[in-house]
Amino acid sequence: MNTATTPYVLRNDFGAAAHLTLNRGAQYNPLSLDMISALRTHILEISSDASIKVVVLKGAGKGFCAGHDLKEMNANRNEPWLSALFGQCSALMQDMLACPKPIIAQVHGVASAAGCQLVATCDLAIATTETRFSLPGVNIGLFCSTPAVAVSRAVQTKHALEMLLTGQSISAQTAAEWGLINTAVPAEEIEVHIQRLTHVISEKSTEVLALGKKTFYQQAELARSDAYTVAGKAMTHNMFLEDSLEGINAFLDKRSPRWRS
């Protein structure tokens, strides 16, 4: 493969589902500055693409994503460049949260460091049973502080700190038990599982999905009383959407709803 001309991220649409594939499989799809830039571009494009209702994020080759490109980081060991790298990576994660379309991680092989951060940032995550997850930065003297932001919001504090302080990997089964992923399935079943999940989500109202995702993350960062205020306002707004009227009437009429989008 000529990496100079091969896209860092491939996009393939299947119906209303956009599949994004990290396309540096021989290197375990490191989150280099170029990879981050390409992924941000796709996420922002999909955010405004009315034909897409759900996104699947996966990796080419033997693993999902092994984290940042350490060779690239070592070759650019200066504060401006490193600040730009981590700033762009943080912006990517926030772009994913702000994307109005649900994003599902389809994980295999390894998801370590910033790769584990990607998984934790996705709205849903399905992994193959042999996948390993880790925050191994401490093993090489570089604590996984930015990956910890997403992982610590997906799992309990002591579980996150166990990964961060030991650098040891956990199994897909443990990741599911801790809440880092939704479930682990055999490798030969993951495509079917993802297809079923995207189909179910694609049957929902695009407008309602977008409002629901936005409200979920907004209230999650607030104190309980403030969270109820935000959620209450969102539900009031939701009631005045055309798809809400259609959905409620369809339920009462015992028929399938006909969404605007």
C-alpha positions in Angstrom: 0.0 0.0 0.0 1.3 3.4 -0.9 0.6 5.3 2.3 1.4 8.6 0.7 -1.7 8.4 -1.5 -4.0 6.1 0.5 -6.7 7.9 2.5 -6.2 7.8 6.2 -10.0 7.1 6.7 -12.3 5.3 4.3 -16.0 6.0 4.2 -18.6 3.5 2.9 -22.3 4.1 3.3 -24.8 1.3 3.7 -28.3 2.8 3.6 -28.5 5.3 6.4 -25.3 4.0 8.1 -21.9 5.6 7.4 -19.0 3.2 8.1 -15.7 5.0 8.8 -12.6 2.8 8.7 -9.2 3.9 10.1 -7.0 2.9 7.2 -3.5 2.3 8.5 -4.0 -1.3 9.5 -0.3 -2.3 9.1 0.5 0.1 12.0 -2.6 -0.6 14.0 -4.2 2.6 12.9 -2.3 5.1 15.1 -4.0 8.5 15.8 -1.4 10.6 14.0 -2.1 14.2 13.3 -3.1 13.3 9.7 -5.4 10.5 10.9 -7.0 12.8 13.4 -7.5 15.5 10.8 -9.1 13.0 8.3 -11.4 11.6 11.0 -12.5 15.1 12.1 -13.3 16.0 8.5 -15.5 12.9 8.0 -17.3 13.4 11.4 -18.1 17.0 10.6 -19.3 16.1 7.1 -21.6 13.4 8.4 -23.0 15.7 11.1 -24.7 17.7 8.3 -25.4 14.8 6.0 -29.2 14.4 6.0 -28.9 10.9 4.4 -27.1 9.4 7.4 -28.7 8.4 10.7 -25.9 6.4 12.4 -22.1 6.0 12.2 -19.9 2.9 12.6 -16.2 3.5 13.4 -13.8 0.6 12.9 -10.2 -0.1 12.1 -8.5 -1.9 9.2 -6.0 -4.7 9.7 -5.4 -6.7 12.9 -6.6 -4.1 15.4 -8.9 -1.1 16.0 -6.4 1.5 17.2 -3.2 1.4 19.2 -3.2 5.0 20.2 -1.0 7.9 19.1 1.9 7.5 16.7 4.9 7.4 19.1 7.4 7.7 16.3 5.7 10.9 15.1 5.5 12.3 18.6 9.2 11.5 19.3 10.2 13.2 16.0 8.3 16.3 17.0 9.3 16.7 20.6 8.5 20.4 20.9 5.7 22.2 22.8 3.9 23.8 19.9 3.6 20.6 17.9 2.6 18.4 20.8 0.1 21.0 22.0 -1.4 21.0 18.5 -1.6 17.2 18.5 -3.4 16.9 21.8 -5.6 19.9 21.0 -6.7 18.4 17.7 -7.3 15.0 19.4 -9.4 16.6 22.1 -11.3 18.5 19.4 -12.0 15.2 17.6 -13.5 13.6 20.7 -15.7 16.7 21.2 -16.7 16.6 17.6 -17.8 13.0 18.1 -19.9 13.9 21.1 -21.4 16.9 19.3 -22.2 14.8 16.2 -26.0 14.5 16.1 -25.7 11.0 14.7 -25.1 8.1 17.1 -21.6 6.7 16.7 -20.9 3.0 17.3 -17.4 1.6 17.7 -16.8 -1.8 16.1 -13.7 -2.9 17.9 -11.3 -5.8 17.3 -7.8 -6.8 18.2 -6.5 -3.9 20.4 -7.8 -0.6 21.6 -5.1 1.0 23.6 -4.3 4.5 24.9 -6.0 7.0 22.5 -7.6 4.1 20.8 -9.3 3.2 24.1 -10.2 6.9 24.3 -11.9 6.6 20.9 -14.0 3.6 22.1 -15.0 5.4 25.3 -16.0 8.5 23.4 -18.3 6.6 21.0 -22.0 6.4 22.0 -22.0 2.6 21.8 -19.3 0.0 21.4 -19.3 -3.6 20.3 -16.1 -5.6 20.4 -15.0 -9.1 19.4 -14.4 -11.4 22.3 -10.6 -11.5 21.8 -10.2 -7.7 21.9 -7.9 -6.2 24.6 -8.3 -2.7 26.0 -5.5 -0.8 27.8 -4.2 2.6 29.0 -0.5 1.6 28.9 1.1 5.0 28.9 2.5 4.6 32.4 4.6 1.7 31.1 6.6 4.0 28.9 6.6 7.0 31.2 3.8 8.9 29.5 0.6 8.7 31.7 -2.6 8.4 29.6 -4.1 11.7 30.9 -6.2 12.6 27.9 -7.5 9.1 27.3 -8.5 9.1 31.0 -11.0 11.9 30.3 -13.2 9.7 28.2 -12.5 6.4 30.0 -13.2 7.8 33.5 -16.6 9.0 32.2 -17.4 5.5 30.9 -16.3 3.3 33.9 -16.1 3.7 37.6 -13.2 5.6 39.1 -11.3 2.6 40.6 -11.6 0.7 37.3 -10.3 3.6 35.3 -7.4 4.1 37.8 -6.6 0.4 37.7 -6.1 0.6 34.0 -4.1 3.9 34.3 -1.9 3.0 37.2 -1.0 -0.5 36.1 -1.0 -0.1 32.4 -2.3 -3.7 32.1 -4.8 -4.7 29.5 -8.3 -6.0 30.2 -10.4 -8.5 28.2 -13.5 -7.6 26.2 -15.6 -9.5 28.8 -14.1 -7.2 31.6 -14.6 -4.2 29.4 -18.3 -5.1 29.1 -18.7 -5.7 32.8 -17.1 -2.3 33.6 -19.2 -0.5 31.0 -16.4 0.5 28.6 -18.3 -1.4 25.8 -21.9 -2.6 25.5 -21.1 -6.2 24.7 -18.5 -8.6 23.3 -19.4 -11.1 20.5 -17.5 -13.7 18.5 -15.5 -12.2 15.6 -17.7 -14.0 13.1 -20.8 -12.5 14.5 -19.8 -8.8 14.9 -20.8 -7.7 11.4 -24.3 -9.1 11.8 -24.6 -7.6 15.3 -23.5 -4.2 14.0 -25.9 -4.4 11.1 -28.8 -5.2 13.4 -28.0 -2.3 15.7 -27.6 0.2 12.9 -30.9 -1.0 11.4 -32.8 -0.5 14.7 -31.3 3.0 15.1 -32.0 3.9 11.5 -35.7 3.3 12.0 -35.9 6.2 14.5 -36.5 9.9 13.9 -33.2 11.7 12.9 -34.4 14.9 14.6 -35.3 13.1 17.9 -32.1 11.1 17.9 -30.1 14.4 17.6 -32.0 16.1 20.4 -31.8 13.1 22.6 -28.0 12.6 22.2 -27.3 16.3 22.8 -29.5 16.4 25.9 -27.9 13.3 27.3 -24.4 14.6 27.3 -25.5 18.0 28.4 -27.3 16.8 31.5 -24.6 14.2 32.3 -22.1 17.0 33.3 -24.6 18.8 35.6 -25.7 18.5 39.2 -29.0 16.5 39.4 -31.3 19.5 39.9 -29.8 21.3 36.9 -29.8 18.1 34.9 -33.6 17.8 35.5 -34.1 21.4 34.4 -32.2 20.8 31.1 -34.0 17.4 30.5 -37.4 18.9 31.2 -36.8 21.7 28.7 -35.6 19.2 26.2 -38.7 17.1 26.6 -41.0 20.1 26.3 -39.2 21.1 23.1 -39.4 17.5 21.9 -43.2 17.5 22.3 -43.5 20.3 19.7 -41.5 18.5 17.0 -43.5 17.2 14.1 -42.0 13.8 14.5 -43.2 13.7 18.1 -46.7 14.4 17.0 -46.5 11.8 14.3 -44.9 9.2 16.7 -47.5 9.6 19.4 -50.4 9.5 16.9 -48.9 6.4 15.3 -48.7 4.7 18.7 -52.3 5.6 19.5 -53.4 4.5 16.0 -51.5 1.2 16.3 -49.4 1.9 13.2 -45.8 2.5 12.3 -44.7 6.1 12.4 -43.8 8.0 9.2 -40.9 10.2 10.2 -39.9 13.4 8.4 -36.3 12.2 8.3 
